[in-house]
Amino acid sequence: SQQGEEDPQALSIQEGENATMNCSYKTSINNLQWYRQNSGRGLVHLILIRSNEREKHSGRLRVTLDTSKKSSSLLITASRAADTASYFCATDQHLEGGGADGLTFGKGTHLIIQP
Amino acid sequence: DAGVTQSPTHLIKTRGQQVTLRCSPKSGHDTVSWYQQALGQGPQFIFQYYEEEERQRGNFPDRFSGHQFPNYSSELNVNALLLGDSALYLCASSLARDGYTFGSGTRLTVV
């Protein structure tokens, strides 16, 4: 089953504009990660935010996390044509007693940057 | 420093056949996870290997099995292939649970 749900499913903006994608999840998490995927190829790790963090920056990326609302947002500022890709949020769930349960991905947001 | 390497990149198999996919983790990583990504969907967790043992498994039937070798590389085996097994299979390696590194995937088509 997929825990994360990205919104919107697709987004088309002009180059130079900012792009915001949202992610909601259902269970308690250790961390939340954002990935980018170009044309059905491998996933590229963008940023990880831990459950005790509220905001994180990396270059043109800004991620927020609201654990009370079980939601996260990814902001890409000053978008470029090369940012065109699918973006996925993935949660690393908190399990009682520790252990690993893999990442749970949403269906992704397909972002198109128009030149 | 090589990232995660998967082979083959593309594969076409006939329904009912068996397939083996391979993954070499990023240098220094000891944990390998496998994911299935159907067209238009997000990746789904199949299982994870650590210290040559399956540590956790997602909601996949026993037709899906795996192995991890002493050098941390891993194989994913799928028996009795169904048309619905057609997907992109992704391998991810990690050290502990931070920052997974994904390979480019193997595109499996079952005809």
Backbone of each chain as ProteinMPNN parsed JSONL, in Angstrom:
{"seq_chain_A": "SQQGEEDPQALSIQEGENATMNCSYKTSINNLQWYRQNSGRGLVHLILIRSNEREKHSGRLRVTLDTSKKSSSLLITASRAADTASYFCATDQHLEGGGADGLTFGKGTHLIIQP", "coords_chain_A": {"N_chain_A": [[0.846, -1.186, 0.0], [0.344, 2.339, -0.507], [1.541, 4.978, 1.319], [2.219, 7.725, 1.246], [0.804, 10.569, -0.264], [0.952, 12.538, -2.968], [0.398, 15.909, -3.941], [-0.073, 18.49, -6.266], [-1.165, 15.989, -8.734], [-0.1, 16.525, -11.178], [1.802, 19.229, -12.483], [2.293, 22.21, -14.171], [4.422, 24.758, -15.028], [5.891, 28.0, -15.745], [9.279, 28.52, -16.722], [11.47, 29.723, -14.268], [9.556, 30.365, -12.431], [8.267, 29.497, -9.142], [7.864, 26.201, -7.805], [5.593, 24.253, -6.024], [5.043, 21.364, -4.184], [3.011, 19.023, -2.476], [2.746, 16.648, 0.214], [1.095, 14.056, 1.842], [0.797, 11.866, 4.639], [0.257, 8.825, 6.586], [1.057, 7.39, 8.913], [3.104, 7.275, 11.936], [6.396, 8.569, 11.635], [9.956, 8.101, 11.033], [11.564, 9.616, 9.387], [11.206, 11.734, 6.482], [11.514, 11.652, 3.013], [12.446, 13.157, -0.084], [12.371, 12.467, -3.534], [13.565, 12.553, -6.919], [12.618, 11.658, -10.235], [13.516, 10.955, -13.473], [11.872, 10.414, -16.439], [11.064, 7.629, -15.958], [13.39, 6.463, -15.054], [16.081, 5.742, -12.706], [15.733, 6.664, -9.208], [16.533, 9.774, -7.741], [17.959, 10.904, -4.845], [16.854, 13.687, -3.068], [16.443, 15.217, -0.67], [16.363, 14.796, 2.863], [14.313, 14.867, 5.679], [14.091, 14.88, 9.123], [11.927, 13.556, 11.694], [11.904, 15.261, 13.853], [12.526, 17.686, 12.842], [11.595, 20.781, 11.278], [11.945, 22.325, 9.041], [13.968, 22.404, 6.11], [16.747, 23.177, 4.04], [18.201, 22.979, 0.781], [20.207, 24.095, -1.533], [18.269, 25.188, -4.182], [16.063, 24.054, -3.116], [13.455, 23.681, -0.746], [12.203, 22.198, 2.067], [9.443, 21.422, 4.095], [8.076, 20.128, 7.131], [5.307, 18.963, 8.812], [4.445, 17.346, 11.446], [2.208, 17.143, 13.026], [0.105, 17.489, 11.314], [0.728, 15.564, 9.601], [2.062, 16.021, 7.132], [3.989, 17.263, 4.35], [5.924, 19.608, 2.462], [7.424, 20.409, -0.672], [9.389, 22.829, -2.031], [10.504, 24.238, -4.963], [12.578, 26.652, -6.008], [12.887, 29.314, -8.431], [12.57, 27.838, -10.951], [13.86, 25.559, -13.447], [14.197, 24.351, -16.827], [15.402, 21.872, -16.709], [14.454, 20.848, -14.361], [12.199, 19.469, -14.885], [10.445, 16.61, -14.227], [9.39, 13.671, -12.377], [8.318, 13.84, -9.026], [8.705, 12.402, -5.882], [7.505, 11.74, -2.617], [8.692, 9.998, 0.219], [8.232, 7.935, 2.973], [9.837, 6.919, 5.926], [8.887, 4.654, 8.016], [8.044, 4.712, 11.492], [8.701, 2.074, 13.556], [7.598, -0.006, 16.17], [9.953, -1.1, 18.469], [11.965, -0.793, 16.698], [13.804, -1.683, 13.741], [13.468, -2.358, 10.187], [11.45, -1.214, 7.543], [11.433, -0.585, 4.938], [10.972, 2.019, 2.478], [8.051, 3.981, 2.039], [6.313, 5.003, -0.662], [4.61, 7.712, -2.35], [2.373, 8.383, -5.143], [3.464, 10.296, -6.691], [4.305, 13.55, -8.086], [4.022, 14.946, -11.209], [6.082, 17.13, -12.69], [6.253, 19.776, -14.931], [8.302, 21.981, -16.556], [8.001, 24.764, -18.396], [9.783, 26.252, -21.035]], "CA_chain_A": [[0.0, 0.0, 0.0], [1.13, 3.555, -0.587], [1.167, 5.864, 2.398], [2.317, 9.108, 0.857], [-0.022, 11.019, -1.372], [1.431, 13.835, -3.422], [-0.6, 16.797, -4.525], [-0.989, 17.91, -7.239], [-0.66, 14.859, -9.502], [0.694, 17.11, -12.246], [1.978, 20.669, -12.337], [3.01, 22.798, -15.296], [4.691, 26.174, -14.754], [6.886, 28.63, -16.603], [10.643, 28.577, -16.202], [11.705, 30.88, -13.405], [8.554, 30.394, -11.364], [8.463, 28.527, -8.058], [6.977, 25.039, -7.838], [5.327, 23.689, -4.702], [4.369, 20.067, -4.162], [2.654, 18.63, -1.125], [2.717, 15.218, 0.483], [0.457, 13.686, 3.099], [1.068, 10.488, 5.014], [-0.739, 8.343, 7.549], [1.552, 6.818, 10.161], [4.248, 7.911, 12.582], [7.561, 8.361, 10.79], [11.295, 8.485, 11.49], [11.95, 10.705, 8.511], [10.518, 11.825, 5.195], [12.507, 11.944, 1.985], [11.955, 13.531, -1.41], [13.163, 11.935, -4.63], [13.223, 12.955, -8.287], [12.78, 10.584, -11.212], [13.411, 11.414, -14.856], [11.421, 9.496, -17.486], [11.057, 6.228, -15.581], [14.715, 5.971, -14.697], [16.293, 5.597, -11.269], [15.367, 7.757, -8.312], [17.632, 10.575, -7.215], [17.632, 11.426, -3.521], [16.973, 15.142, -3.018], [16.569, 15.782, 0.674], [15.772, 14.02, 3.957], [13.978, 15.679, 6.84], [13.779, 13.997, 10.233], [10.636, 13.837, 12.318], [12.04, 16.355, 14.815], [12.861, 18.908, 12.1], [10.423, 21.433, 10.701], [12.268, 22.916, 7.743], [15.32, 22.114, 5.676], [17.061, 23.777, 2.746], [19.323, 22.448, 0.026], [20.226, 24.827, -2.804], [16.971, 25.785, -4.534], [15.006, 23.238, -2.523], [13.06, 23.929, 0.636], [11.244, 21.19, 2.511], [8.858, 21.604, 5.417], [7.43, 18.946, 7.686], [4.369, 19.212, 9.905], [4.077, 16.012, 11.914], [0.86, 17.179, 13.596], [-0.811, 17.343, 10.176], [1.239, 14.478, 8.768], [2.209, 16.555, 5.787], [5.259, 17.861, 3.983], [5.902, 20.298, 1.172], [8.697, 20.617, -1.363], [9.388, 24.042, -2.834], [11.642, 24.434, -5.862], [12.558, 28.058, -6.4], [13.521, 29.681, -9.701], [12.59, 26.561, -11.679], [14.577, 25.454, -14.719], [13.678, 23.277, -17.691], [15.987, 20.602, -16.255], [13.714, 20.358, -13.192], [11.088, 18.646, -15.363], [10.621, 15.245, -13.716], [8.402, 13.272, -11.367], [8.836, 14.008, -7.671], [8.055, 11.494, -4.951], [7.865, 11.742, -1.209], [8.793, 8.645, 0.756], [8.324, 7.954, 4.418], [10.497, 5.839, 6.651], [7.944, 4.56, 9.112], [8.51, 4.379, 12.833], [8.197, 0.777, 13.971], [7.833, -0.332, 17.57], [11.072, -2.016, 18.598], [12.956, -0.52, 15.659], [13.708, -2.528, 12.558], [13.344, -1.684, 8.903], [10.224, -1.544, 6.814], [11.526, 0.008, 3.623], [10.358, 3.315, 2.269], [6.704, 3.954, 1.463], [6.235, 6.099, -1.62], [3.359, 8.133, -2.948], [2.288, 8.18, -6.585], [4.31, 11.298, -7.311], [3.833, 14.733, -8.811], [4.754, 15.137, -12.463], [6.34, 18.555, -12.858], [6.709, 20.2, -16.256], [8.755, 23.371, -16.593], [7.937, 25.234, -19.782], [10.796, 27.279, -21.279]], "C_chain_A": [[0.879, 1.232, 0.0], [0.641, 4.506, 0.486], [1.157, 7.306, 1.942], [1.401, 9.412, -0.314], [0.443, 12.41, -1.749], [0.292, 14.627, -4.066], [0.126, 18.053, -5.03], [-0.395, 16.689, -7.934], [0.227, 15.353, -10.631], [0.696, 18.617, -12.09], [2.802, 21.181, -13.503], [3.172, 24.292, -15.033], [5.725, 26.698, -15.734], [8.247, 28.635, -15.91], [10.834, 29.858, -15.402], [10.712, 30.993, -12.261], [8.935, 29.379, -10.276], [7.445, 27.401, -8.174], [6.828, 24.489, -6.429], [4.543, 22.397, -4.833], [4.136, 19.678, -2.715], [2.557, 17.117, -1.004], [2.02, 14.991, 1.81], [0.729, 12.218, 3.376], [0.198, 10.106, 6.201], [-0.185, 7.918, 8.899], [2.68, 7.653, 10.746], [5.511, 7.585, 11.787], [8.857, 8.685, 11.52], [11.79, 9.675, 10.682], [11.133, 10.67, 7.238], [11.546, 12.282, 4.172], [11.807, 12.326, 0.694], [12.947, 13.018, -2.452], [12.667, 12.506, -5.95], [13.481, 11.781, -9.219], [12.552, 11.166, -12.601], [12.996, 10.258, -15.752], [11.574, 8.027, -17.114], [12.424, 5.635, -15.311], [14.852, 5.874, -13.183], [15.92, 6.841, -10.487], [16.615, 8.465, -7.804], [17.194, 11.176, -5.891], [17.874, 12.931, -3.49], [17.26, 15.638, -1.615], [15.844, 14.867, 1.666], [15.503, 14.961, 5.115], [13.514, 14.731, 7.951], [12.503, 14.454, 10.934], [10.708, 14.982, 13.331], [12.479, 17.672, 14.155], [11.612, 19.488, 11.459], [10.695, 21.993, 9.306], [13.72, 22.585, 7.417], [15.533, 22.695, 4.281], [18.232, 23.049, 2.108], [19.319, 23.118, -1.338], [18.901, 25.52, -3.066], [15.782, 25.027, -3.933], [14.747, 23.66, -1.085], [11.982, 22.921, 0.988], [10.743, 21.565, 3.894], [8.19, 20.311, 5.842], [6.554, 19.364, 8.849], [3.861, 17.862, 10.384], [2.683, 15.999, 12.54], [-0.197, 17.009, 12.513], [-0.404, 16.199, 9.271], [1.351, 14.94, 7.316], [3.579, 17.189, 5.608], [5.077, 18.618, 2.677], [7.322, 20.436, 0.648], [8.541, 21.848, -2.241], [10.66, 24.073, -3.666], [11.573, 25.877, -6.334], [13.269, 28.254, -7.734], [13.679, 28.459, -10.598], [13.306, 26.687, -13.02], [13.985, 24.318, -15.524], [14.178, 21.91, -17.231], [15.302, 20.045, -15.013], [12.519, 19.505, -13.598], [11.346, 17.197, -15.007], [9.414, 14.897, -12.865], [9.062, 13.347, -10.001], [8.005, 13.162, -6.71], [8.47, 11.823, -3.52], [7.851, 10.292, -0.733], [8.978, 8.737, 2.254], [9.026, 6.701, 4.935], [9.71, 5.705, 7.948], [8.625, 4.203, 10.425], [7.877, 3.058, 13.243], [8.512, 0.556, 15.442], [8.957, -1.355, 17.646], [12.129, -1.814, 17.532], [12.768, -1.426, 14.467], [13.458, -1.715, 11.311], [12.076, -2.116, 8.207], [10.273, -0.977, 5.413], [10.888, 1.379, 3.612], [8.975, 3.126, 1.65], [6.529, 5.196, 0.619], [4.793, 6.453, -1.962], [3.404, 7.905, -4.445], [3.054, 9.247, -7.355], [3.575, 12.474, -7.922], [4.683, 14.874, -10.057], [4.863, 16.63, -12.737], [6.878, 18.832, -14.254], [7.066, 21.672, -16.19], [8.814, 23.796, -18.053], [8.938, 26.366, -19.993], [10.169, 28.604, -21.724]], "O_chain_A": [[2.023, 1.186, 0.45], [-0.551, 4.807, 0.553], [0.204, 8.038, 2.21], [1.249, 8.607, -1.233], [0.344, 13.347, -0.957], [-0.638, 14.068, -4.647], [0.892, 18.638, -4.265], [0.781, 16.389, -7.732], [1.193, 14.687, -11.004], [-0.278, 19.21, -11.626], [3.877, 20.657, -13.793], [2.189, 25.006, -14.838], [6.355, 25.931, -16.461], [8.346, 28.739, -14.687], [10.408, 30.936, -15.817], [10.987, 31.635, -11.248], [9.801, 28.527, -10.471], [6.307, 27.619, -8.59], [7.817, 24.285, -5.725], [3.514, 22.342, -5.507], [4.952, 19.965, -1.839], [2.321, 16.407, -1.981], [2.322, 15.664, 2.796], [0.874, 11.421, 2.449], [-0.512, 10.943, 6.758], [-0.859, 8.059, 9.919], [3.148, 8.611, 10.132], [5.68, 6.459, 11.32], [8.866, 9.438, 12.494], [12.362, 10.619, 11.226], [10.449, 9.687, 6.953], [12.345, 13.182, 4.432], [10.699, 11.866, 0.419], [14.164, 13.112, -2.292], [11.505, 12.891, -6.081], [14.424, 11.012, -9.031], [11.524, 11.788, -12.867], [13.685, 9.24, -15.82], [12.156, 7.256, -17.878], [12.586, 4.415, -15.34], [13.856, 5.919, -12.461], [15.807, 7.933, -11.043], [17.619, 7.831, -7.48], [16.182, 11.872, -5.82], [18.957, 13.401, -3.838], [18.208, 16.392, -1.396], [14.834, 14.247, 1.332], [16.362, 15.76, 5.489], [12.648, 13.884, 7.732], [12.064, 15.594, 10.779], [9.691, 15.604, 13.635], [12.768, 18.651, 14.844], [10.677, 18.756, 11.134], [9.781, 22.119, 8.49], [14.576, 22.496, 8.297], [14.624, 22.704, 3.451], [19.133, 22.566, 2.794], [18.524, 22.758, -2.205], [18.459, 26.346, -2.268], [14.628, 25.342, -4.226], [15.665, 23.952, -0.319], [10.972, 22.805, 0.293], [11.518, 21.974, 4.759], [7.789, 19.501, 5.006], [7.012, 20.045, 9.766], [2.944, 17.295, 9.788], [2.04, 14.95, 12.581], [-1.267, 16.452, 12.763], [-1.089, 15.89, 8.296], [0.802, 14.321, 6.403], [4.235, 17.594, 6.569], [4.187, 18.307, 1.885], [8.281, 20.561, 1.409], [7.658, 21.898, -3.098], [11.763, 23.948, -3.133], [10.609, 26.274, -6.989], [14.136, 27.467, -8.115], [14.796, 28.09, -10.962], [13.351, 27.753, -13.634], [13.344, 23.424, -14.971], [13.468, 20.911, -17.347], [15.537, 18.895, -14.643], [11.888, 18.882, -12.745], [12.345, 16.616, -15.431], [8.525, 15.723, -12.658], [10.221, 12.965, -9.838], [6.775, 13.2, -6.724], [9.628, 12.141, -3.248], [7.083, 9.47, -1.232], [9.787, 9.525, 2.744], [8.824, 5.593, 4.44], [9.84, 6.524, 8.858], [9.633, 3.498, 10.462], [6.652, 2.936, 13.272], [9.6, 0.905, 15.9], [8.913, -2.373, 16.956], [13.092, -2.579, 17.463], [11.657, -1.892, 14.217], [13.256, -0.502, 11.385], [11.682, -3.28, 8.289], [9.236, -0.895, 4.754], [10.334, 1.836, 4.612], [8.762, 2.224, 0.84], [6.589, 6.316, 1.128], [3.888, 5.622, -1.878], [4.349, 7.31, -4.963], [3.266, 9.104, -8.559], [2.386, 12.399, -8.232], [5.911, 14.916, -9.982], [3.864, 17.306, -12.984], [7.837, 18.201, -14.7], [6.242, 22.507, -15.816], [9.585, 23.25, -18.841], [8.952, 27.331, -19.229], [10.885, 29.575, -21.97]]}, "seq_chain_B": "DAGVTQSPTHLIKTRGQQVTLRCSPKSGHDTVSWYQQALGQGPQFIFQYYEEEERQRGNFPDRFSGHQFPNYSSELNVNALLLGDSALYLCASSLARDGYTFGSGTRLTVV", "coords_chain_B": {"N_chain_B": [[33.833, 6.742, -7.166], [31.618, 4.269, -7.346], [28.115, 4.222, -7.905], [24.974, 2.673, -7.259], [24.652, -0.285, -9.028], [22.767, -1.874, -11.479], [21.72, -4.833, -13.162], [20.172, -6.849, -15.754], [19.644, -3.901, -17.885], [17.369, -3.827, -19.394], [14.802, -6.235, -20.015], [13.107, -8.914, -21.501], [10.672, -11.27, -20.934], [8.882, -14.375, -21.049], [5.564, -15.158, -20.088], [5.221, -17.187, -17.202], [7.864, -17.922, -17.093], [11.06, -17.692, -15.342], [12.98, -15.172, -13.651], [16.034, -13.453, -12.985], [17.341, -10.739, -11.339], [19.984, -8.403, -10.852], [22.043, -6.666, -8.451], [24.46, -4.34, -7.452], [25.62, -2.817, -4.623], [26.194, 0.594, -3.541], [29.519, 1.59, -2.819], [30.585, 0.86, 0.428], [28.072, 0.66, 1.474], [25.79, -1.495, 3.214], [23.288, -2.541, 3.166], [20.59, -3.664, 1.245], [17.775, -2.897, -0.66], [14.798, -3.789, -2.426], [12.568, -2.634, -4.923], [9.423, -2.414, -6.627], [8.19, -0.784, -9.423], [5.387, 0.062, -10.979], [4.043, 1.259, -14.093], [3.416, 4.69, -14.008], [3.027, 4.735, -11.3], [4.106, 4.989, -7.824], [7.164, 3.666, -6.404], [7.028, 0.364, -4.96], [7.712, -1.31, -1.974], [9.561, -4.27, -1.878], [11.377, -6.169, -0.56], [14.002, -6.214, 1.965], [17.485, -6.625, 2.441], [19.964, -7.529, 4.747], [23.041, -8.25, 6.149], [23.076, -10.675, 4.784], [20.567, -11.695, 5.121], [16.995, -11.719, 4.81], [15.43, -8.987, 5.95], [13.109, -7.542, 6.186], [9.862, -7.55, 4.702], [7.729, -6.602, 2.057], [4.349, -6.42, 0.781], [4.302, -8.779, -1.063], [4.028, -11.731, -3.093], [5.247, -15.143, -2.488], [6.511, -15.837, -4.777], [8.349, -13.998, -5.323], [11.631, -13.724, -4.496], [14.809, -13.419, -2.819], [18.331, -12.724, -2.476], [21.301, -12.113, -0.64], [24.711, -11.56, -0.993], [28.021, -12.273, 0.425], [29.583, -10.071, -0.313], [27.831, -8.026, -0.239], [26.317, -7.578, -2.517], [23.279, -8.236, -4.378], [20.518, -10.324, -5.366], [17.423, -10.481, -7.094], [14.823, -12.671, -7.479], [12.222, -13.817, -9.522], [9.654, -16.018, -9.843], [7.55, -18.0, -12.047], [6.417, -16.025, -13.848], [4.076, -13.38, -14.267], [1.892, -11.418, -16.365], [1.382, -9.058, -15.057], [3.662, -8.607, -13.629], [5.288, -7.045, -15.046], [7.302, -4.265, -14.975], [9.289, -1.562, -13.614], [12.131, -2.426, -11.901], [13.67, -1.55, -9.019], [16.679, -1.128, -7.265], [17.979, -0.325, -4.123], [20.538, 0.961, -2.088], [21.935, 1.305, 1.199], [23.406, 2.661, 4.175], [22.793, 1.937, 7.36], [19.73, 3.657, 7.966], [19.528, 5.948, 6.574], [19.345, 8.147, 3.777], [18.981, 6.629, 1.11], [20.439, 5.197, -1.789], [19.617, 4.914, -5.092], [19.597, 2.599, -7.83], [19.595, 2.651, -11.471], [17.678, 0.961, -12.331], [15.927, -2.004, -13.552], [14.174, -2.674, -16.406], [11.542, -4.706, -16.735], [9.736, -6.639, -18.948], [6.966, -8.605, -19.382], [5.708, -10.951, -21.55]], "CA_chain_B": [[33.023, 5.934, -6.252], [30.465, 3.836, -8.128], [26.844, 4.182, -7.222], [24.321, 1.377, -7.321], [24.642, -0.824, -10.387], [21.792, -2.928, -11.691], [21.773, -5.487, -14.462], [20.37, -6.04, -16.95], [18.855, -2.67, -17.895], [16.077, -4.199, -19.962], [14.633, -7.681, -20.09], [11.791, -9.376, -21.948], [10.485, -12.669, -20.582], [7.571, -14.933, -21.373], [4.74, -15.548, -18.938], [5.543, -18.501, -16.678], [9.306, -18.084, -16.928], [11.697, -17.183, -14.137], [13.938, -14.124, -13.965], [16.946, -13.028, -11.915], [17.878, -9.389, -11.49], [21.159, -8.262, -10.01], [22.295, -5.325, -7.912], [25.683, -4.112, -6.686], [25.361, -1.611, -3.851], [27.198, 1.646, -3.478], [30.641, 1.249, -1.964], [30.395, 1.238, 1.823], [26.71, 0.349, 1.917], [25.663, -2.903, 3.575], [21.869, -2.898, 3.137], [20.01, -3.576, -0.098], [16.317, -3.01, -0.73], [14.256, -3.912, -3.78], [11.274, -1.999, -5.128], [8.766, -2.59, -7.918], [7.467, 0.414, -9.824], [4.532, -0.073, -12.153], [3.943, 2.485, -14.878], [2.54, 5.715, -13.455], [2.875, 4.564, -9.852], [5.313, 5.107, -7.033], [7.774, 2.365, -6.09], [6.475, -0.433, -3.873], [8.758, -2.046, -1.285], [9.466, -5.733, -1.991], [12.061, -6.645, 0.641], [15.288, -5.614, 2.294], [18.489, -7.579, 2.907], [21.048, -7.031, 5.599], [23.839, -9.374, 6.656], [22.706, -11.851, 3.991], [19.25, -12.206, 5.499], [15.835, -10.879, 4.532], [15.123, -8.346, 7.22], [11.719, -7.106, 6.174], [9.245, -7.859, 3.431], [6.488, -5.923, 1.749], [3.202, -7.254, 0.448], [4.55, -9.476, -2.322], [3.91, -13.188, -2.913], [6.478, -15.921, -2.351], [7.182, -15.949, -6.087], [9.445, -13.03, -5.255], [12.612, -14.115, -3.494], [16.055, -12.708, -3.024], [19.545, -13.234, -1.83], [22.401, -11.162, -0.524], [25.999, -12.25, -0.941], [28.955, -11.69, 1.41], [30.1, -8.765, -0.753], [26.657, -7.148, -0.126], [25.5, -7.555, -3.717], [22.003, -8.9, -4.148], [19.709, -10.777, -6.496], [15.975, -10.605, -6.957], [14.298, -13.728, -8.335], [10.77, -13.891, -9.642], [9.236, -17.262, -10.499], [6.2, -18.075, -12.637], [6.11, -14.638, -14.198], [2.761, -12.972, -14.736], [1.926, -10.171, -17.139], [1.369, -7.966, -14.079], [4.993, -8.389, -13.059], [5.967, -6.062, -15.893], [7.525, -3.06, -14.169], [10.678, -1.162, -13.381], [12.583, -2.942, -10.619], [14.7, -0.657, -8.505], [17.481, -1.559, -6.129], [18.486, 0.801, -3.348], [21.444, 0.558, -1.018], [22.05, 2.286, 2.275], [24.129, 2.313, 5.393], [21.744, 2.273, 8.329], [18.449, 3.933, 7.321], [19.539, 7.294, 6.018], [19.884, 8.411, 2.456], [19.072, 5.517, 0.18], [20.926, 5.458, -3.138], [18.931, 4.014, -6.015], [20.142, 2.319, -9.144], [18.77, 3.093, -12.597], [16.571, 0.042, -12.497], [15.794, -2.987, -14.636], [12.837, -2.648, -16.987], [11.109, -6.065, -17.059], [8.5, -6.761, -19.708], [6.506, -9.989, -19.479], [4.794, -11.051, -22.705]], "C_chain_B": [[31.736, 5.543, -6.976], [29.23, 3.872, -7.264], [26.296, 2.777, -7.265], [24.231, 0.931, -8.775], [23.642, -1.96, -10.489], [21.965, -3.528, -13.078], [20.725, -6.588, -14.549], [19.537, -4.756, -16.881], [17.453, -2.936, -18.432], [16.018, -5.709, -20.132], [13.218, -7.99, -20.567], [11.706, -10.86, -21.67], [9.059, -13.081, -20.945], [6.853, -15.325, -20.085], [5.071, -16.978, -18.513], [7.03, -18.734, -16.461], [9.773, -17.507, -15.591], [12.731, -16.145, -14.541], [14.791, -13.815, -12.735], [17.505, -11.661, -12.249], [18.992, -9.193, -10.47], [21.416, -6.817, -9.605], [23.622, -5.317, -7.15], [25.514, -2.805, -5.936], [26.491, -0.597, -3.966], [28.282, 1.228, -2.498], [30.414, 1.761, -0.543], [29.008, 0.964, 2.366], [26.558, -1.148, 2.163], [24.214, -3.416, 3.478], [21.323, -2.682, 1.732], [18.507, -3.787, -0.017], [15.901, -3.101, -2.192], [12.856, -3.318, -3.819], [10.752, -2.328, -6.523], [7.993, -1.322, -8.233], [6.694, 0.155, -11.11], [4.409, 1.283, -12.835], [2.959, 3.461, -14.238], [2.326, 5.635, -11.955], [4.184, 4.867, -9.136], [5.898, 3.727, -6.757], [7.098, 1.694, -4.895], [7.598, -1.295, -3.303], [8.529, -3.553, -1.4], [10.082, -6.373, -0.757], [13.404, -5.969, 0.799], [16.213, -6.695, 2.841], [19.588, -6.881, 3.675], [21.735, -8.239, 6.191], [23.348, -10.701, 6.067], [21.358, -12.457, 4.376], [18.159, -11.208, 5.121], [15.361, -10.302, 5.855], [13.656, -7.923, 7.303], [11.161, -7.339, 4.783], [7.967, -7.073, 3.277], [5.421, -6.921, 1.348], [3.361, -7.881, -0.936], [4.511, -10.978, -2.085], [5.278, -13.862, -2.87], [7.193, -16.143, -3.68], [8.388, -15.001, -6.16], [10.387, -13.466, -4.131], [13.922, -13.401, -3.791], [17.198, -13.362, -2.305], [20.527, -12.081, -1.718], [23.686, -11.939, -0.301], [26.937, -11.581, 0.064], [29.521, -10.336, 0.992], [28.993, -7.708, -0.806], [25.837, -7.048, -1.408], [24.258, -8.421, -3.512], [21.369, -9.329, -5.45], [18.237, -10.782, -6.103], [15.525, -11.665, -7.953], [12.777, -13.675, -8.34], [10.44, -15.142, -10.441], [7.845, -17.12, -11.103], [5.69, -16.694, -13.002], [4.687, -14.456, -14.721], [2.895, -11.677, -15.538], [2.022, -8.966, -16.209], [2.689, -7.72, -13.397], [5.809, -7.418, -13.903], [6.073, -4.74, -15.133], [8.997, -2.69, -14.225], [11.059, -1.652, -11.991], [13.809, -2.147, -10.176], [15.387, -1.287, -7.3], [17.989, -0.308, -5.432], [19.423, 0.279, -2.276], [21.544, 1.669, 0.011], [22.984, 1.751, 3.349], [23.254, 2.841, 6.514], [20.498, 2.652, 7.53], [18.374, 5.331, 6.74], [19.989, 7.285, 4.573], [20.071, 7.19, 1.58], [19.591, 6.012, -1.169], [20.317, 4.425, -4.072], [19.746, 3.791, -7.279], [19.186, 2.802, -10.226], [17.647, 2.136, -12.925], [16.722, -0.951, -13.637], [14.355, -2.938, -15.118], [12.486, -4.06, -17.431], [9.778, -6.014, -17.798], [8.168, -8.233, -19.815], [5.466, -10.056, -20.59], [4.126, -12.418, -22.742]], "O_chain_B": [[30.864, 6.384, -7.194], [29.274, 3.597, -6.065], [27.049, 1.804, -7.302], [23.786, 1.685, -9.641], [23.664, -2.894, -9.687], [22.307, -2.836, -14.037], [20.408, -7.209, -13.535], [18.8, -4.551, -15.916], [16.477, -2.34, -17.977], [17.031, -6.37, -20.359], [12.25, -7.396, -20.092], [12.558, -11.63, -22.112], [8.17, -12.248, -21.12], [7.477, -15.768, -19.12], [5.189, -17.871, -19.352], [7.416, -19.643, -15.726], [9.0, -16.927, -14.829], [13.297, -16.215, -15.632], [14.327, -13.905, -11.599], [18.075, -11.456, -13.321], [18.95, -9.744, -9.37], [21.056, -5.878, -10.315], [23.872, -6.181, -6.31], [25.284, -1.77, -6.562], [27.589, -0.906, -4.429], [28.006, 0.595, -1.478], [30.095, 2.931, -0.332], [28.785, 1.027, 3.575], [27.113, -1.969, 1.432], [23.962, -4.602, 3.69], [21.565, -1.648, 1.11], [18.029, -4.732, 0.611], [16.564, -2.562, -3.077], [12.067, -3.472, -2.886], [11.52, -2.496, -7.47], [7.225, -0.837, -7.401], [7.276, 0.044, -12.19], [4.645, 2.323, -12.22], [1.813, 3.108, -13.961], [1.527, 6.39, -11.4], [5.236, 4.987, -9.763], [5.192, 2.724, -6.867], [6.658, 2.355, -3.954], [8.343, -1.932, -4.048], [7.455, -4.056, -1.069], [9.39, -7.046, 0.008], [13.882, -5.259, -0.086], [15.79, -7.565, 3.602], [20.065, -5.807, 3.307], [21.076, -9.155, 6.683], [23.226, -11.706, 6.768], [21.047, -13.589, 4.005], [18.385, -9.998, 5.116], [14.947, -11.029, 6.758], [13.051, -7.949, 8.375], [11.901, -7.328, 3.8], [7.212, -6.893, 4.232], [5.575, -8.126, 1.552], [2.629, -7.541, -1.866], [4.904, -11.456, -1.02], [6.308, -13.257, -3.166], [8.343, -16.582, -3.707], [9.309, -15.192, -6.954], [9.988, -13.563, -2.971], [14.116, -12.852, -4.876], [17.062, -14.386, -1.634], [20.582, -11.198, -2.573], [23.724, -12.873, 0.5], [26.684, -10.46, 0.504], [29.899, -9.535, 1.847], [29.194, -6.624, -1.353], [24.747, -6.476, -1.383], [24.198, -9.234, -2.589], [21.649, -8.765, -6.508], [17.868, -11.045, -4.958], [15.816, -11.561, -9.145], [12.138, -13.51, -7.3], [10.891, -15.305, -11.574], [7.07, -16.243, -10.723], [4.648, -16.255, -12.515], [4.175, -15.261, -15.498], [3.875, -10.944, -15.406], [2.669, -7.972, -16.537], [2.84, -6.742, -12.665], [6.903, -7.017, -13.508], [5.069, -4.172, -14.706], [9.824, -3.399, -14.797], [10.386, -1.33, -11.011], [14.827, -2.088, -10.865], [14.749, -1.894, -6.44], [18.383, 0.657, -6.086], [19.136, -0.729, -1.629], [21.266, 2.831, -0.284], [23.296, 0.562, 3.41], [23.003, 4.042, 6.608], [20.226, 2.027, 6.504], [17.29, 5.838, 6.45], [20.882, 6.532, 4.183], [21.199, 6.763, 1.335], [19.233, 7.097, -1.63], [20.476, 3.22, -3.877], [20.481, 4.668, -7.733], [18.101, 3.301, -9.931], [16.758, 2.462, -13.712], [17.524, -0.767, -14.552], [13.425, -3.137, -14.338], [13.061, -4.566, -18.394], [8.815, -5.414, -17.322], [8.985, -9.027, -20.283], [4.476, -9.324, -20.581], [3.326, -12.691, -23.636]]}, "name": "protein", "num_of_chains": 2, "seq": "SQQGEEDPQALSIQEGENATMNCSYKTSINNLQWYRQNSGRGLVHLILIRSNEREKHSGRLRVTLDTSKKSSSLLITASRAADTASYFCATDQHLEGGGADGLTFGKGTHLIIQPDAGVTQSPTHLIKTRGQQVTLRCSPKSGHDTVSWYQQALGQGPQFIFQYYEEEERQRGNFPDRFSGHQFPNYSSELNVNALLLGDSALYLCASSLARDGYTFGSGTRLTVV"}
